[in-house]
Amino acid sequence: MSRSIRWQVLLIGAGIVLVGILLTYLARTYATTTVPTIGGTYVEGVAGTPHAINPLLSAYNDVDQDLCRLVFSGLTRLNSRGEVEPDLARDWEISLDGLTYVFHLRPGVRWHDGTPFTADDVLLTVDLLQDPDYPGPPDIGALWRTVRVEKEDDYTIRFTLSEPFAPFLQYTTVGILPAHLLEGVRAADLPGLDFNLTPVGTGPFQVEEVEAEEGEIISILLRRYPHYHGSNPLLEHIRFRFYPSSQSAFRAYQTGEVEGIGQVTLENLPQAREEEDLNLYSAQMARHVLIFLNLGREDDLPFFQEKEVRQALLYGLDREGMVERLLEGQGIVAHSPIIAGTWAHDQEIRRYTYDPDQARALLDEAGWELPPGAMARNKGGYPLAFTLLTSTDPLQTAIAEEVARQWNELDLQVTVVTASPLDVLDALERRDYQAALVELELAGDPDPYPLWHQTQITMGQNYAGLDHRQISEIIETARITVDPTQRAVLYHQFQELFAEEVPAIFLYHPIYTYGVSRKVQGVQIGPLMAPSDRFATAHRWYVATRRVIVSQAEAQRP
């Protein structure tokens, strides 16, 4: 072998050794890890049918609200604590007298068709809301008709209220519509627009495809909008498939048609828990299940006028047990008229735990005694007997029957009466009931004025007929107090008085359960103001991943 060949062999060998040393060093120093990346499709099955992907028309349809949540943006949005946060508005100022709100719009926002978003879009949306023919909720239209709106420049909008109204910010969460596409449209024409199925919004997703069969929409495909002004989604697509019932949506998951179930109902929960590849996410809803006591019927229901009796009714209910037995744990016991976990809720509120002995003692002290051979306690010739009205919904009926059973064990005589949901509402509005078990939605601003203020007893929503001047004064003041810290103090005072007076019996907050396949990562949900809030973190959900090189120290970091 010649000298030159020997040197070449030596050099090659040395190179191999050096490469080996380098690879060993890199292997010890660096590793690869899997990280989320853009791409993939998530398919969700929901019960119901879309009617209009239009935020001004979505109030009465949960499916429409789901789609609008992803396609449109408002000036503001609510977080899980019910606090108002910036969205299309970068920030805002409120005058000291609480009458003027100046919003500074986020620059650089574009509609899904590329047109710049400006104050003109806000003007058009408010103009439609103010139209006497606005086909949405009447209270929303009525509120906006009291507001003067002015454009200061392309990115500044001024609202002037006729009187201070602290809950006004909640109304600015409504989705904004594009002026360049809807200029000249009247509010009465909104339901018939083609726009409602081919909308253009400013949200994180845009409508790409609407699939129909025999005139029925069976699927809608959304595509990520790459120029979204907020955190951009990782999912490339979200497809919604629509089914006639929650049961059929659940079966669609079982057969592999969908990867998520918009809501796992109590009926489907046992089966859902057995699905190995299905993650279940649960969150408290901004709703109350409660019992109104008709305080306005002093002549035939005198016992409801006595605070001790009302307190006894609350002490006499095993609400924790009802949630466990009848709801399979899908509820949280309620202690306040303001939703637990929201910014105005008083965590130190007085709590009535199940104590039937205390309930009996209160009834005895109030003079409600059980005469020999009587069916119910009696005082002054009045038996402690009343009817408990509720919906024909099987769950509400079962809860009402359990409530009646527990109260009857205190020597009361409570009879359950059922009616259709519309008939129950009619009875409440006419104040033609004795006690009524209902479910109330309380999303958004915690303002208790409509339900508990004296002025709402006759024609408003003060169905219980609570006539308490101090409570009314507190919630009056809170309604015109702009500072949220001061409002919270007032609402704590309101809750303290409410807990003492017990003008209604709060049972529980319902739990919302969401089912998503394990293949979809990054899913989280918090307390929900509305079911569509399950998409609040959708920008972090992913199904596609890629491998990247990281240092060993990074790879081991928790």
Order of alpha helices (4+ residues) and beta strands (2+ residues): alpha-beta-beta-alpha-beta-beta-beta-beta-alpha-alpha-beta-beta-alpha-alpha-beta-beta-beta-alpha-beta-alpha-beta-beta-alpha-alpha-beta-alpha-beta-beta-beta-alpha-beta-alpha-beta-alpha-alpha-alpha-beta-beta-alpha
